Amino acid sequence: DMKVTQMPRYLIKRMGENVLLECGQDMSHETMYWYRQDPGLGLQLIYISYDVDSNSEGDIPKGYRVSRKKREHFSLILDSAKTNQTSVYFCASSWTGGFAEQFFGPGTRLTVL
Amino acid sequence: GDSVTQTEGLVTLTEGLPVMLNCTYQTIYSNPFLFWYVHYLNESPRLLLKSSTDNKRTEHQGFHATLHKSSSSFHLQKSSAQLSDSALYYCALSGTGNTRKLIFGLGTTLQVQP
């Protein structure tokens, strides 16, 4: 069953708190992604991971960091969350290759108060 | 750098009318890959269709698109809109350097009314 999972699905944090978003996939995909989705701004790439411990900044990496210690698991960390990081976060995974389909998780709705 | 421009914002249609969502792109890569992703409310975004072949029509689930490299376009079309087509549609480009990164457009919300 090809699936990308995300935990938690909903999260409310206060400004300054640390946030951990988790993503898993069961397809042995090498490449994983973290996006945020905001109205009118589309899907913005935060980080891309090409494999274990091989991570690269996306278009909006400031304020975020990632960790990938196992191929099937990719974490997004917000150290000292800010109110402007309130968003919906999507994880995705894909096979290698520019024509590969990205499979998305169900998203995490994060609210930073 | 690479970029994608879509029909902006909200497109409202009456059921049964044709759908056309515009997508144009910019890239220096001579062999770009173009995608349409669809995001239904409370679901995950998913691939609708993709193409890398010039002037070849690609179809899936009643939607179709043709990559035209001469005009850098990949418009999404459907002959007759259904209520269930209401969703957010993203055009995306995999272009220069084949870095596995997709460049997404800002998205077009399609709202189909009875």
Chai-1 contact restraints between the chains, C-beta under 6 A:
chainA,res_idxA,chainB,res_idxB,connection_type,confidence,min_distance_angstrom,max_distance_angstrom,comment,restraint_id
A,T31,B,R100,contact,1.0,0.0,6.0,A-B,restraint_1
A,G42,B,F104,contact,1.0,0.0,6.0,A-B,restraint_2
A,G42,B,L106,contact,1.0,0.0,6.0,A-B,restraint_3
A,G42,B,G107,contact,1.0,0.0,6.0,A-B,restraint_4
A,L43,B,F104,contact,1.0,0.0,6.0,A-B,restraint_5
A,G98,B,F33,contact,1.0,0.0,6.0,A-B,restraint_6
A,G98,B,S94,contact,1.0,0.0,6.0,A-B,restraint_7
A,G98,B,N98,contact,1.0,0.0,6.0,A-B,restraint_8
A,F99,B,F33,contact,1.0,0.0,6.0,A-B,restraint_9
A,E101,B,L47,contact,1.0,0.0,6.0,A-B,restraint_10
A,F104,B,S44,contact,1.0,0.0,6.0,A-B,restraint_11
A,F104,B,P45,contact,1.0,0.0,6.0,A-B,restraint_12
A,P106,B,S44,contact,1.0,0.0,6.0,A-B,restraint_13
